[in-house]
Structures are given as C-alpha cells and as structure tokens.
Amino acid sequence: MLFEDLSLSKSIQKAVFEEGYLNPTPIQEKSIPIVLSGRDLIGCAQTGTGKTAAFAIPIIHQLHRIVGSSKKTKQIRALVVTPTRELAVQIGQSFDTYAKYTNLVQLTIFGGVSQNPQVDALKNGVDILIATPGRLLDLHKQGFLDFNHLHTLVLDEADQMLDMGFINDVKKIVKLTPKNRQTLLFSATMPIAIRELAEMFLQDPEKVEVSPVSSTAENVEQRIYFVDKTEKRNLLYHLIKEENLSNVLVFSRTKHGADNVVKALRKKDIPAEAIHGDKSQNARQRVLDAFKNKEVGVLVATDIAARGIDIEQLPYVINFDLPNIPETYVHRIGRTGRAGNGGIAISFCGKDELPYWKDIQKLIKVDVKTISEHPYQWHSGSPEAGEKPKSSNRSGGAHKSRKSNTSKKNKKRWY
C-alpha cells in the first residue's frame, strides 16, 4: 500500500511525500482508515513503529476538513495526552510537519517551565493541543482550557502514564471531555489497569496490534556480558575505549545511578551527560541537542526520560542495568536499528540480575551472543557463577512451557 491509497487530503499527501514517506508502516496502514472512519481505537505498538503518524495524520485530515480556511476563532478540537515533556515535544513537531500545508495550529504544553507563553498561545487559539497530564489539569483548573469543541482525544503511551502514577490524572482529563468524542488509546503493553481504562472510556473500539512487544528488531545485534556489579563502570569504560564507541545511549535503572555513571566516565575524560526527571526541561533539551549533534558521546538515561528520544541513526544501546520488566528490554534496544539501519545492543548482567535476564530470554526467544572474553567477569563462589552462563535456549522448548499469568477470563483477548 502507498500513502496515496489512504484517501488523504492533497495538503497532507504533499507534506508526507516531502518527508520521504511512500509506504505506511503496518500500524499506520491499519490505524489510519479506522481513525478516518471516526471509530475509537486501541493500538498496541512498541517504540519505532510509526505510531505518532498513525494518529497525527488522520487527525490533521479530519480537522482540515472541519476547519478548512476559516478565520474564525480557533477551538481545541484534538487533544493528545502523553507522559513526558520529551514525548510531547516530539509529537508536537510531528503535527507541525504533517500539517504545514494546512492552517491548523498546534500547541505543546508541559510543566517545568513558565506557563505564561503557553497561556498566551492558548488565548490566541489552537486547533490541536499536546499536553502532559499535570500542566493540562493545572491550566484547566485556572480556566484557560475549553474542551467543549473537542473532536478527538488521544491517550499516548498509556502504560508509561500508568507507571508514572498518572492514571488518576488521565481519568480526570477524560471526564473533562465531551462524551461524543473519538478516543484513541496507544500503549506498548496492555496491563490490566490499561484494559480497564479502555473499557471505561472507549466505545466499541477497533483493536490493532503491530510488532508484538516480545519481538526485537532483526537488524539489531544483541550481546550480553556477565559482569560483577561493582565492575560495571569499568566494563563500560573498557568497551567505549577498546571498541571506540561513540553516540552511545546507556540505560540506568535510577536517576542517582545515571548521575554516578556520568561522573565515573567524566573522570576518565569521556564526554557524557545524564537525562532524567530531576533535570529541568531546558537542561534536558540542551543535553538531547548536544547528543544529537554528537557533541556528547555518551547519554545516560532512565527509561522514563528516554521516552521521546528519537534518533534515526543511533548505533549503540547499552543496558548498564537490566530492567526487571522483560518488555522494557525490547523498548530499550528498539532505540537502535531504526529506519532500516543496523545497531548493536549490549547488556551487562550482574549475579543479582540473572533472574531478569532469564525472563528476558523467555520473552524474546533470541539467541543472544555471550561475550566471555573481558576482564570483569563474575567471580567464582556462587552456584550461578560456577556455571557457564547460557546465552539463550536455542531449541525454544522451555519457552513454550512458560506459564502465562493471564486469567482464563482474559486468555482470548489479544491485549
């Protein structure tokens, strides 16, 4: 299928063509017709699948038809709620790109900065509002937001909003919008709380699932290093120097851990920066810009802060700390190997993280290469260290016997 087969307006077709889009991605191909039809939608798709365009393009098409070239006062007709500032900015940029040949106006609002410019822009009128939950509720409470003309509500990265404790804010936001709205919910995973949210606020939704979360990109080379926990920083430095790595995204489990990794690298004259929730918006944006411009060779991030980092040619991802949720591993390494490019995903596994690695293996069912020739391997003395770590289950037999936590009631549901 081609984008020109999707019955989009010529203005959008022109903008999409200029971006080099010829064929829609699977989630775009499945979702855009549903959104254009006016139906509610549940989309399950991981990072890097083209999800933003899957809802932005049809929303722009709908609003362009409604608003046209009208000079009347603009009203908020589409609202996108997303968990982080970085994601909000990224989504706003996408709307600007796809709508550049229309007269639609989008505004991105988030906390951590002065609200005055955002309020001034709202007073001038906007068609599309992209917002983080806290700032959205705050400005609504102050009387600066009117959702009476809202046509479409998008809940993006719903599982991350759940993880960040925004779920109650999201429920409040949904209740502020008209009941006859179109609602689109996108999430990389579908935990019970998100299913309940969908059942509560969506009307007979269509369901689209693309690139199951257990799948990892085929063009990403995965490696695992079994290393003493206390030697992880040394191993990181060793790899950066010995393999001459640059433009590296490193994942840390905690904000404090991210800062400590940066300090250790800087002591060895490796240009590194951290990005996490304790940084101001301006500081985070400066760090991202420096990393994208290759002024900083290593960016250390927490999972939440990394949402919204969209770098097309990112060659290396390193899991300094393994995630305790297997699906998070897939999201992390999905930062590399995008847009047809190759990438390398490296993971460090301490003895305490071995259960996490086993769960990851059961999920991804991929033979990950174990790198045993390095100076910081596990010391002997524990049952796990006494064995040679297995890189994966090649036969896949054990994976098939993994018990699912899904109840019988929900077993048939795709999400």
KAMONOR-V696922 format. One record per backbone hydrogen bond with DSSP energy under -1.0 kcal/mol. NH is the residue of the N-H (numbers start at 1). CO is the residue of the C=O. E is the energy in kcal/mol with one decimal. If there is no record, write none. Layout:
nh	co	e
NH	CO	E
NH	CO	E
//
This chain:
nh	co	e
3	22	-2.5
5	2	-1.8
6	3	-1.9
13	9	-2.6
14	10	-2.4
15	11	-1.7
16	12	-2.9
17	13	-2.4
18	14	-2.1
20	17	-1.7
21	16	-2.1
29	25	-3.0
30	26	-2.0
31	27	-2.5
32	28	-2.1
35	31	-2.6
36	32	-2.6
37	33	-1.4
38	35	-1.3
39	34	-1.3
41	183	-1.9
42	206	-2.6
43	185	-3.2
44	208	-2.9
45	187	-1.1
49	46	-1.0
54	50	-1.2
56	52	-3.0
57	53	-1.7
59	55	-1.6
60	56	-2.5
61	57	-2.1
62	58	-2.5
63	59	-2.7
64	60	-2.6
65	61	-1.5
66	62	-1.8
67	63	-3.5
68	64	-1.8
70	67	-2.0
77	127	-2.6
78	127	-1.5
79	152	-2.5
80	129	-2.9
81	154	-3.1
82	131	-2.3
88	84	-2.2
89	85	-2.6
90	86	-2.4
91	87	-2.8
92	88	-2.5
93	89	-2.3
94	90	-1.7
95	91	-2.3
96	92	-2.3
97	93	-2.2
98	94	-2.6
99	95	-2.0
102	99	-2.1
107	128	-2.3
109	130	-2.8
119	115	-2.7
120	116	-2.5
121	117	-2.1
122	118	-2.1
123	119	-2.1
124	120	-1.4
127	105	-2.6
128	105	-2.2
129	78	-2.8
130	107	-2.9
131	80	-2.9
132	109	-1.2
136	132	-1.9
137	133	-2.4
138	134	-2.1
139	135	-2.5
140	136	-2.0
141	137	-2.4
142	138	-1.4
143	140	-1.6
144	139	-2.5
150	147	-1.8
151	77	-3.0
152	77	-2.0
153	182	-3.1
154	79	-3.1
155	184	-3.0
156	81	-2.7
158	186	-2.4
161	157	-1.9
162	158	-1.8
163	159	-2.2
164	160	-2.1
165	162	-1.4
166	161	-3.1
170	166	-2.6
171	167	-2.0
172	168	-1.9
173	169	-2.4
174	170	-2.6
175	171	-1.7
176	173	-1.0
177	174	-1.4
181	178	-1.2
182	151	-2.7
184	153	-2.9
185	41	-2.9
186	155	-2.9
187	43	-2.3
195	191	-2.0
196	192	-2.6
197	193	-1.7
198	194	-2.4
199	195	-2.5
200	196	-1.7
201	197	-2.0
202	198	-2.3
206	40	-2.6
208	42	-2.8
210	44	-2.5
215	212	-2.5
220	217	-1.4
221	343	-3.0
223	345	-2.7
224	369	-2.6
225	347	-3.0
227	349	-1.8
228	376	-1.5
231	228	-1.9
232	229	-1.2
235	231	-2.5
236	232	-2.6
237	233	-2.3
238	234	-2.6
239	235	-2.6
240	236	-2.3
241	237	-2.5
242	238	-3.0
243	239	-2.4
245	240	-1.2
248	297	-2.7
249	316	-2.3
250	299	-3.3
251	318	-3.0
252	301	-2.5
258	254	-1.9
259	255	-2.2
260	256	-2.1
261	257	-2.2
262	258	-2.0
263	259	-2.3
264	260	-2.3
265	261	-2.2
266	262	-2.6
267	263	-1.9
269	266	-2.2
270	265	-2.4
273	298	-2.0
275	300	-2.3
279	276	-1.7
284	280	-2.6
285	281	-2.5
286	282	-2.2
287	283	-2.2
288	284	-2.5
289	285	-2.6
290	286	-2.3
291	287	-2.2
292	288	-2.8
293	289	-2.2
294	291	-1.4
295	290	-3.0
296	290	-1.2
298	271	-1.4
299	248	-2.8
300	273	-3.0
301	250	-3.1
302	275	-1.2
306	302	-1.8
309	306	-2.4
316	247	-1.0
317	344	-2.2
318	249	-2.8
319	346	-3.4
320	251	-1.1
320	318	-1.3
321	251	-1.5
328	325	-1.3
330	326	-1.0
331	327	-1.9
332	328	-2.7
333	329	-2.4
334	330	-1.3
335	332	-1.9
336	333	-1.4
341	338	-2.3
343	219	-1.5
344	315	-2.6
345	221	-3.0
346	317	-3.0
347	223	-1.9
348	319	-2.5
349	225	-2.8
353	350	-1.2
354	351	-1.2
357	353	-2.1
358	354	-2.3
359	355	-2.0
360	356	-2.2
361	357	-2.5
362	358	-2.0
363	359	-1.6
364	360	-2.8
365	361	-2.2
368	366	-1.2
369	222	-1.5
371	224	-2.6
374	372	-1.6
386	382	-2.0
387	384	-1.2
400	396	-1.3
402	399	-1.4
413	410	-1.7
//
